[in-house]
Amino acid sequence: MTTAVKTRGQAQPKAEARGGENRREALLDAAAAMFVAKGYDGTSIRDIAGAVGMLPGSLYYHFKSKEDLLLAVYRKGVARFEAAIAEALGQTTSEPWQAIEAACTAHLSTLLDGGDYARIVNPEFVRSFPPDVLATLNAERDRYERHFEKLIAALPLDAETDRWLFKVALLGSLNWSQTWYRKGRYSPHDIAAAFIDMLRQSGV
């Protein structure tokens, strides 16, 4: 009898923890969708809480403020890009050009999936966020870009090539594709391969 009671007592916190995590993820998804649809300023805590059937005050159990929620949404978006790149690099060779092409393909596949998180992390969209959170968001972006900096550092480029500008040009081209991409003509891999091939042929 005692053992049975203890087992139930131990299981309940785990179930509550899972429930809390599910609610947190639901809030993140709702916030991402609303930030994209209505803009950060046009979205209220009441809107987000209502979307998941929660009272506005209950949202603060998971996030201290709307700014805190925005940062969590952004970090989740960045984490999706990082996971995609890690998986892609784990399935390719260590040859530098092939590795960066695989990373670019993974970046584009995530960016162009049409999801809200992909829109949230786009630099053009980030500009609409409050100035007081931009420093933190930019730090997250810089941390993500270091994955590309490592891959670019391994490339056999001309000694005079500015690798920082190489990174900026490459990521700028990849991110801009979100404005013109339409499914059908090119795949993310087609675009990544073409960009990398053009860079190689340019003799940088």
C-alpha positions in Angstrom: 0.0 0.0 0.0 2.7 2.4 1.0 4.7 1.7 -2.2 1.6 2.3 -4.4 0.9 5.7 -2.8 4.5 6.7 -3.2 4.5 5.8 -6.9 1.4 7.9 -7.5 3.0 10.8 -5.6 6.1 10.6 -7.8 4.3 10.3 -11.1 2.1 13.4 -10.5 4.9 16.0 -10.6 6.2 14.5 -13.8 2.7 14.7 -15.4 2.4 18.3 -14.2 5.8 19.1 -15.6 4.9 17.6 -19.0 1.6 19.6 -18.9 3.5 22.8 -18.1 6.0 22.2 -20.9 3.1 21.5 -23.4 1.4 24.8 -22.4 4.7 26.6 -22.8 5.2 25.2 -26.3 1.6 26.1 -27.2 2.2 29.7 -26.0 5.4 29.9 -28.1 3.6 28.6 -31.2 0.7 31.0 -30.7 3.0 33.9 -30.1 5.1 33.2 -33.2 1.9 33.0 -35.4 0.5 36.2 -34.0 3.8 38.2 -34.2 4.0 37.2 -37.9 0.3 37.9 -38.6 -0.2 41.1 -36.5 3.3 42.3 -35.7 4.8 42.5 -32.3 3.2 45.8 -31.4 -0.2 44.6 -32.7 -0.2 41.5 -30.5 -1.2 41.6 -26.9 -0.6 39.2 -24.0 -4.4 38.7 -24.0 -4.4 37.7 -27.6 -1.7 35.1 -27.1 -3.2 33.7 -23.9 -6.6 33.5 -25.5 -5.3 31.6 -28.4 -4.4 28.7 -26.1 -7.4 29.0 -23.8 -5.5 30.6 -21.0 -6.2 33.6 -18.8 -3.8 36.5 -19.5 -2.4 36.4 -15.9 -1.6 32.7 -16.2 0.8 33.4 -19.1 3.2 35.1 -16.7 3.7 31.8 -14.9 5.7 30.8 -18.1 7.1 34.1 -19.2 7.9 37.3 -17.3 6.8 39.6 -20.1 5.9 39.9 -23.7 9.6 40.7 -24.4 10.6 37.5 -22.6 8.2 35.6 -24.7 9.6 37.1 -27.9 13.1 36.1 -26.9 11.9 32.5 -26.3 10.2 32.4 -29.7 13.3 33.8 -31.4 15.6 31.3 -29.7 13.3 28.4 -30.6 13.5 29.6 -34.2 17.3 29.7 -34.1 17.4 26.3 -32.5 15.5 24.9 -35.5 18.1 26.2 -37.9 20.9 24.9 -35.8 19.3 21.4 -35.6 18.9 21.3 -39.3 22.5 22.3 -40.0 23.8 19.8 -37.4 21.8 17.0 -39.1 23.0 18.0 -42.6 26.6 18.2 -41.6 26.3 14.8 -40.0 25.3 13.3 -43.3 28.0 14.9 -45.5 31.7 14.6 -46.0 34.2 16.9 -44.3 35.2 18.4 -47.7 34.9 22.1 -47.1 32.8 23.1 -50.1 30.5 20.2 -49.7 30.1 20.9 -46.0 29.1 24.6 -46.6 26.7 23.6 -49.4 25.0 21.1 -47.1 24.7 23.8 -44.4 23.3 26.3 -46.9 20.8 23.7 -48.1 19.7 23.1 -44.5 19.4 26.8 -43.8 17.3 27.3 -46.9 15.1 24.3 -46.2 14.3 25.7 -42.8 13.9 29.3 -44.0 11.6 28.4 -46.9 9.3 25.9 -45.1 6.7 28.7 -44.7 6.6 28.4 -41.0 6.2 31.2 -38.5 9.5 30.6 -36.8 11.4 31.0 -40.0 9.8 34.4 -40.5 10.6 35.5 -37.0 14.3 35.0 -37.3 14.6 36.7 -40.7 16.7 39.9 -40.2 14.2 42.0 -42.1 11.4 41.0 -39.7 13.6 41.4 -36.6 13.9 45.1 -37.4 10.3 45.6 -36.4 11.0 44.4 -32.8 11.5 46.7 -29.8 14.9 48.3 -29.7 15.5 47.2 -26.1 15.5 43.5 -27.1 17.5 43.9 -30.4 20.9 43.5 -28.7 19.9 40.1 -27.3 18.3 39.0 -30.6 21.5 40.1 -32.5 23.6 38.2 -30.0 21.6 35.0 -30.8 22.0 35.7 -34.5 25.7 36.2 -34.2 26.0 32.9 -32.3 24.2 31.1 -35.1 26.3 32.7 -37.7 29.4 31.4 -36.1 28.5 28.0 -37.5 29.0 29.5 -40.9 32.1 31.3 -39.9 33.7 28.0 -39.0 32.7 26.5 -42.3 34.0 29.5 -44.2 37.3 29.4 -42.3 37.9 25.9 -43.7 37.4 26.9 -47.3 40.4 27.2 -49.6 39.8 30.8 -50.5 42.3 33.3 -51.9 44.5 34.8 -49.2 43.1 38.3 -49.8 39.5 37.2 -49.5 37.6 39.0 -46.6 35.9 36.0 -45.0 33.6 38.2 -43.0 32.3 39.8 -46.2 32.0 36.4 -47.7 29.8 35.3 -44.9 27.7 38.5 -45.1 27.2 38.1 -48.8 26.3 34.4 -48.6 23.8 34.7 -45.7 22.3 37.8 -47.2 21.7 36.0 -50.5 20.3 33.0 -48.7 18.0 35.1 -46.5 16.8 37.3 -49.3 15.4 34.2 -51.1 12.5 34.2 -48.7 11.1 37.2 -50.6 11.2 35.7 -54.1 11.1 31.9 -53.6 8.1 30.0 -55.0 7.9 26.2 -54.8 8.3 24.4 -58.1 11.1 25.9 -60.1 14.0 25.5 -57.6 14.5 23.4 -54.6 16.5 24.6 -51.5 19.3 22.4 -52.7 19.3 23.8 -56.2 19.6 27.4 -54.8 22.3 26.5 -52.3 24.3 24.6 -54.9 24.0 27.5 -57.4 25.1 30.1 -54.9 28.1 28.0 -53.8 29.0 27.2 -57.4 28.9 30.9 -58.3 31.2 31.8 -55.4 33.7 29.1 -56.4 33.7 30.2 -60.0 34.3 33.9 -59.0 37.7 32.9 -57.7 37.3 34.5 -54.3 
